[in-house]
Amino acid sequence: MAATDYDRFPRLMLTYDIRRRLAPALLADMLAIEACAAIILYDSGDKAEEAVFQKAAEPLVPLIRNCGLPVLIAENSSLCGRLKADGVHIEEQDAQSPEILADMRRKYGEKRLLGYGNPHNRHNALEAGEERPDYMFFGKLGKDKNPAPHPRNVALGAWWAAIVQIDCIIQAGSALASLAGLAATQADFIAVEEAVFAASDPPAALAQAQNLLARRVQTGQEI
């Protein structure tokens, strides 16, 4: 998933709350732009409603994979298997979260992508990093409603990108302009959701995000 396999600037990763109920055709239009590297699907609703998550994700997973992109399911390895997704995204909930990651790595080896998100501090990030996640995600799914990214995520992501080889993903804010500072952190990927899916024209917003990143990194211009 290394960003350098694709471009000289950070690639975009999409996170998507299935409660948004986006028409699959519109998501297909977005993926046709070839602006993102992967998608994380999650459910912001009642975690007990697994059937709701599965029903909403069923038409999306093959659509995404047919576009050549890996798709990860948040927090649910059994659902990942049933949907034939590529991996699982685990968010830090408590001190046991790295152990969950370790158990999954032992169970699946390299057969599935395993990502770790929302480490609360450097110590927690390094502890989880010892379990060999495919990426470290600095941010919490669904918590990108403010225009600017959370300062803690930016600081931790910049630190991680500078010293650790495991891919770094930093969550952007809801404003496309928030991509400017994140491009300078040397993160491998920047995660967007609100900035594109809440726009009046999501495909156009995604294309704009990609163009903004490219211009910022390649010319050094401020967005």
Buried (B, 14 or more C-beta within 10 A) or exposed (E): BEBEEEBEBBBBBBBBBBEEEBEEEEBBBBBEBEBBBBBBBBBEEEEEEBEBBBEBBEEBBBBBBEBEBBBBBBBBBEBBEBBEBBBBBBBBEEEEBBEBBBEBBEEBEEEBBBBBBBBEEEEBBBBBBEBEBBBBBBBBBBBBEEBBBBEEBBBBBBBBBEEEEBBBBBBBBBBBBBBBBBBBBBBBBBBBBBBBBEBEEBBBBBBBBBEBBBBBBEEEEEB
